[in-house]
Amino acid sequence: MRWPDEIRSSETLAPPAVDIPGDEIKRALALMDVMAGDDIPEDAATDRYTDAVSDLIVAKQKGKEPPHAAEATAPAGAVAHHIVRVTDRP
């Protein structure tokens, strides 16, 4: 609850008007066109989480052991390389 004197007009919250040059708008539109390309790989938009939860539910309904996710393996030496970089700092 607020007292009437604590409530302010929403007009004071609006951002101020800004003059945007036409060339900046053109560059922004060009950037959006480039970033909205259709060259996104098919597997980049796969919902693996929902698939895994669905598999878990089905396995539990059938009374089976739920499937375990394969553990991701880091490239050999990746962690050691970062540890050396951190410890070599003066």
C-alpha positions in Angstrom: 0.0 0.0 0.0 1.2 3.5 -0.8 0.0 6.9 0.4 -1.2 9.2 -2.4 1.8 11.5 -2.0 4.2 8.5 -2.6 2.7 7.7 -6.0 4.3 9.5 -8.9 3.1 9.9 -12.5 4.3 7.3 -15.0 5.1 10.1 -17.4 8.2 10.9 -15.4 9.4 7.3 -15.9 9.4 7.4 -19.7 12.9 7.6 -21.3 13.8 10.9 -23.0 13.4 11.2 -26.7 16.6 10.4 -28.7 17.5 11.5 -32.2 19.0 8.5 -34.0 20.8 9.2 -37.3 19.5 7.4 -40.4 22.9 5.7 -41.1 22.9 4.2 -37.6 19.5 2.7 -38.2 20.7 1.3 -41.5 23.7 -0.3 -39.8 21.5 -1.8 -37.1 19.1 -3.2 -39.6 22.1 -4.7 -41.6 23.4 -6.3 -38.4 20.1 -7.8 -37.6 19.9 -9.2 -41.2 23.4 -10.8 -40.8 22.7 -12.3 -37.4 19.2 -13.6 -38.4 20.7 -15.9 -41.1 19.3 -19.3 -41.9 22.7 -21.0 -41.6 22.0 -22.2 -38.0 22.9 -25.9 -37.7 19.9 -28.2 -37.1 21.4 -29.7 -33.9 22.0 -26.2 -32.4 18.3 -25.9 -31.7 17.7 -29.3 -30.2 16.1 -29.4 -26.8 18.2 -32.2 -25.3 17.0 -31.4 -21.7 13.3 -32.1 -22.6 14.3 -35.3 -24.4 16.3 -36.5 -21.4 13.5 -35.7 -19.0 11.1 -37.5 -21.2 13.4 -40.6 -21.4 13.7 -40.5 -17.6 9.9 -40.4 -17.1 9.3 -43.3 -19.5 12.0 -45.4 -17.9 10.5 -44.8 -14.4 7.0 -45.7 -15.7 8.4 -49.0 -17.0 10.2 -49.6 -13.8 13.6 -49.6 -15.5 16.8 -47.9 -14.5 16.8 -44.4 -15.8 19.4 -43.7 -18.5 22.5 -41.8 -17.5 23.9 -39.0 -19.6 27.2 -39.5 -21.2 29.8 -37.4 -19.5 31.5 -34.8 -21.7 35.2 -35.2 -22.0 37.5 -32.2 -22.1 40.3 -32.2 -24.6 43.5 -33.7 -23.2 45.6 -31.1 -21.5 43.0 -28.4 -21.5 42.7 -28.1 -17.7 46.5 -28.4 -17.2 47.1 -25.7 -19.7 44.8 -23.2 -17.8 46.4 -24.2 -14.4 49.9 -23.4 -15.8 48.7 -20.1 -17.1 47.2 -19.1 -13.7 50.1 -20.2 -11.6 52.7 -18.6 -13.9 51.4 -15.1 -13.1 53.8 -12.9 -11.2 
